């Protein structure tokens, strides 16, 4: 019985190791170990004696991962359809701009209604921008790269129009609570982010939606012949990506209650794409892994925090991040793994005799 149990555990571990995102998990553990070597108490989580909230570097990493997590999940669904969304960073700026302008227009009030209005309008407008991307891709048949590249440029312009070209600040304690509040000692921003991820995962995996998205990414023509309507699904997927980007923009701006149109969401679309790729979703479309996207987002946040913690100069930061990501992608590569597997494989006896 014990032997069967051990074989079962080994089999499970082997299956986990075969998952592409397992190397992302290994990288996260390695980065945390490096930080622990620099500071043995790096992973310590303590309780703030004043308010009873949990504090620590791990929670800081989770907090930083929340916006990346939002856009990475939306990006994962888009890439699964064989598309791409380069506009999520700009849509984050639009979401942040709308929320701050709404709160500023309402005035100095801490009402929950004002916070919900700002949140709803930010996510709603972001979803509409995503639907516009989906319409251009699904109906007009523009290439996703070109469509979302146009929206990436237009989105910043829309955000500047909304704010009048100025950085907008507002005050609302209820809205600030989204990013800075705590529930049962845990950051609200982390709870909301993971709750949304779990909700999206349940929708796409417990219904036929996930299979239909994968079918479109594998072969859109064949999926249409099978009775799937790609147009509606593509518009829906891009709308979800836009809405999640808007939520990420709310996270980014609620932290400081200020939107910087030029900096909010800047280059985060690249982090989202990297998170999805690290998670094992192919850019060619088809099968996708939301769990892998979560691992990728956590890795990006851990990497960013490690760069700061180790005091790596800002000029060398991009090269450091690129080196880590290249190593992970190489570890995930089927060809690289097959090469090392072939090196470990014993040479047959007859082959040895012929070689002699």
Buried (B, 14 or more C-beta within 10 A) or exposed (E): EEEEEEEEEEEEEEEEEEBBBBBBBBBBEBBBEEBBEEEEEBEEEEEEEEEEBBBBBBBEBBBBBBBBBBBBBBBBBBBBBBBBBBBBBBBBBBBBBBBBBBBBEBEEBEEEEBBEBBBEBBBBBBBBBBBBBBBBBBEEEBEBEEBBBBBBEBBBEBBBEBBEEEBBBBEBBBBBBBBBBBEEBBBBBBBBBBEBBEEBBEEBEEEEBBEBBBBBBBBBEEBBEEEBEBEEBBBBBBBBBBBBBBBBBBBBBBBEBBBBBEEBBBEBBEBBBBBBBBBBBBEEBBEBBBBBBBBBBBBBBBBBBBBEBEEBEEEEBEEBBEEBBEEBBEBBEEEEEEEEEEEEEEEEEEEEEEEE
